[in-house]
């Protein structure tokens, strides 16, 4: 619509709006015009009101009932569609709940921690941090040192439970890396006396 009239695009907005309002919504299967006026007009002239003397009170009462039925139908369809979308989005989502005092790993996103994620070899998580308070099911406040320079409130997606074993694994990996970096050959353990 706009290509031949690029400089007068604003004059075409009413046509685009009319076309949009005639198109059925994916969620409810009805167009906005059908929901509001109970008709799908062919042209804007179909929306002009009839003179008051041509409408009977019975027509108005019937029209009101029909629109109320359409609105109930739309409400039900929207609720079903939203429930379907929510079920699909949460299909593989595991609910995670932390308690005050729990220790957590923090996911170091590049956007939020640019100084801690300068290259791909830097750690992707940092821990342990204590959960100070639960703000809601989706957000927690963490005891984060001030040198991080970011808010201490985190989305649950950026947190994971810290296990005591995680610290031991981390220490083992660091000691192995230091031994390799120092040029010290790693000796396998054979038994108690060796």
C-alpha positions as CSV (number, residue, x, y, z in Angstrom):
1,X,0.0,0.0,0.0
2,X,2.7,2.5,0.9
3,X,5.3,1.9,-1.8
4,X,3.6,4.1,-4.5
5,X,2.7,6.7,-1.9
6,X,5.8,6.7,0.4
7,X,5.5,10.4,1.2
8,X,1.8,10.3,2.0
9,X,1.9,7.1,4.1
10,X,-0.1,8.8,6.9
11,X,-3.1,9.2,4.6
12,X,-3.2,5.5,4.1
13,X,-3.5,4.7,7.8
14,X,-7.3,4.6,7.8
15,X,-7.3,2.0,5.1
16,X,-4.8,-0.2,6.9
17,X,-6.8,0.2,10.1
18,X,-10.0,-0.8,8.4
19,X,-8.3,-3.9,6.8
20,X,-6.8,-4.9,10.2
21,X,-10.2,-4.6,11.9
22,X,-11.8,-6.8,9.3
23,X,-9.2,-9.6,9.7
24,X,-10.1,-12.4,12.1
25,X,-7.9,-12.8,15.1
26,X,-6.0,-16.1,15.5
27,X,-6.9,-16.3,19.2
28,X,-10.7,-15.8,18.8
29,X,-11.5,-16.5,15.2
30,X,-13.5,-13.3,14.9
31,X,-12.6,-9.8,13.6
32,X,-12.6,-6.8,15.9
33,X,-15.5,-5.4,13.8
34,X,-17.5,-8.6,14.4
35,X,-16.9,-8.4,18.1
36,X,-17.9,-4.7,18.4
37,X,-20.6,-4.3,15.7
38,X,-21.5,-8.0,15.1
39,X,-20.9,-7.5,11.4
40,X,-17.9,-7.6,9.0
41,X,-18.4,-4.5,6.9
42,X,-17.4,-4.5,3.3
43,X,-16.8,-0.8,3.3
44,X,-16.7,2.0,5.9
45,X,-20.2,3.0,4.7
46,X,-21.6,-0.2,6.2
47,X,-20.6,1.2,9.6
48,X,-22.7,4.4,9.3
49,X,-25.5,4.3,11.9
50,X,-29.1,4.0,10.7
51,X,-31.4,6.9,11.6
52,X,-33.1,6.4,15.0
53,X,-36.6,6.2,13.5
54,X,-35.7,3.1,11.5
55,X,-34.6,1.1,14.6
56,X,-37.2,-0.5,16.8
57,X,-36.6,-1.2,20.5
58,X,-36.9,-4.9,19.8
59,X,-34.0,-4.7,17.3
60,X,-31.9,-2.9,19.9
61,X,-32.6,-5.4,22.6
62,X,-31.9,-8.3,20.3
63,X,-28.7,-6.6,19.2
64,X,-27.5,-6.0,22.8
65,X,-28.1,-9.7,23.6
66,X,-26.2,-10.8,20.5
67,X,-23.3,-8.6,21.3
68,X,-23.2,-9.9,24.9
69,X,-23.2,-13.5,23.6
70,X,-20.3,-12.6,21.3
71,X,-18.4,-11.0,24.1
72,X,-18.9,-14.1,26.3
73,X,-17.7,-16.3,23.5
74,X,-14.7,-14.1,22.9
75,X,-13.8,-14.1,26.6
76,X,-14.0,-17.9,26.7
77,X,-11.9,-18.3,23.6
78,X,-9.3,-15.9,24.9
79,X,-9.1,-17.7,28.2
80,X,-8.7,-21.1,26.4
81,X,-6.1,-19.7,24.1
82,X,-4.1,-18.2,26.9
83,X,-4.3,-21.4,28.9
84,X,-3.0,-23.3,25.8
85,X,-0.1,-20.9,25.3
86,X,0.7,-21.0,29.0
87,X,0.7,-24.8,29.0
88,X,2.9,-24.9,25.9
89,X,5.4,-22.3,27.4
90,X,5.6,-24.2,30.7
91,X,5.7,-27.7,29.3
92,X,9.4,-28.1,30.1
93,X,9.7,-25.5,32.8
94,X,10.6,-26.8,36.3
95,X,9.4,-24.7,39.1
96,X,12.3,-23.6,41.3
97,X,11.8,-22.2,44.8
98,X,14.6,-20.9,47.0
99,X,14.3,-20.2,50.7
100,X,16.0,-17.3,52.6
101,X,19.5,-18.4,53.5
102,X,19.9,-20.8,50.5
103,X,23.1,-20.6,48.6
104,X,22.8,-20.1,44.8
105,X,24.9,-19.8,41.7
106,X,24.3,-16.6,39.6
107,X,24.4,-16.9,35.9
108,X,26.7,-14.1,34.6
109,X,24.9,-12.8,31.5
110,X,27.0,-10.7,29.2
111,X,24.4,-7.9,29.1
112,X,24.3,-7.6,32.9
113,X,28.0,-8.4,33.8
114,X,30.0,-7.1,30.8
115,X,33.2,-6.9,32.9
116,X,32.9,-10.5,34.1
117,X,32.2,-11.9,30.6
118,X,34.8,-10.2,28.4
119,X,35.6,-13.5,26.6
120,X,34.1,-16.9,26.2
121,X,36.7,-18.5,28.5
122,X,35.6,-16.5,31.6
123,X,33.3,-18.2,34.1
124,X,29.6,-18.3,33.2
125,X,28.5,-18.4,36.8
126,X,29.6,-17.2,40.2
127,X,28.8,-18.5,43.7
128,X,28.0,-19.0,46.4
129,X,25.7,-16.2,47.2
130,X,23.0,-16.2,50.0
131,X,19.4,-15.6,49.2
132,X,18.3,-12.6,51.3
133,X,14.6,-12.5,50.4
134,X,12.0,-13.9,48.1
135,X,10.4,-11.0,46.2
136,X,7.9,-13.2,44.4
137,X,7.9,-16.6,42.6
138,X,10.0,-15.2,39.9
139,X,12.5,-12.9,41.7
140,X,14.9,-13.1,44.6
141,X,17.2,-10.7,46.3
142,X,20.8,-12.0,46.7
143,X,23.6,-11.0,49.0
144,X,25.8,-9.6,46.2
145,X,28.9,-7.6,47.0
146,X,28.9,-4.0,45.9
147,X,31.9,-4.4,43.5
148,X,29.6,-6.1,41.0
149,X,27.9,-2.8,40.3
150,X,24.5,-4.3,39.5
151,X,21.1,-4.7,41.3
152,X,21.0,-7.6,43.7
153,X,17.6,-8.7,42.5
154,X,17.6,-11.7,40.1
155,X,15.1,-13.5,38.0
156,X,14.8,-17.2,39.0
157,X,16.1,-18.1,35.5
158,X,19.5,-16.6,36.4
159,X,19.8,-18.6,39.7
160,X,20.5,-22.2,40.3
161,X,20.9,-24.1,43.6
162,X,24.4,-24.3,45.0
163,X,25.4,-27.7,46.3
164,X,28.4,-28.3,48.6
165,X,29.8,-30.8,46.1
166,X,29.9,-28.0,43.5
167,X,32.6,-26.2,45.5
168,X,34.7,-29.4,45.8
169,X,34.4,-30.0,42.0
170,X,35.3,-26.4,41.4
171,X,38.4,-26.7,43.6
172,X,39.5,-30.0,41.9
173,X,39.2,-28.4,38.4
174,X,41.2,-25.3,39.5
175,X,43.9,-27.4,41.1
176,X,44.2,-29.6,37.9
177,X,44.4,-26.4,35.8
178,X,47.1,-24.9,38.0
179,X,49.1,-28.1,37.9
180,X,49.0,-28.1,34.1
181,X,49.8,-24.4,34.0
182,X,52.8,-24.9,36.3
183,X,54.2,-27.7,34.1
184,X,53.9,-30.2,36.9
185,X,53.1,-33.6,35.5
186,X,50.1,-35.2,37.2
187,X,50.9,-38.4,38.9
188,X,48.2,-41.1,39.2
189,X,47.5,-42.4,42.7
190,X,48.1,-46.2,43.1
191,X,47.4,-46.8,46.7
192,X,48.1,-45.8,50.3
193,X,51.8,-46.5,50.5
194,X,53.0,-45.3,47.2
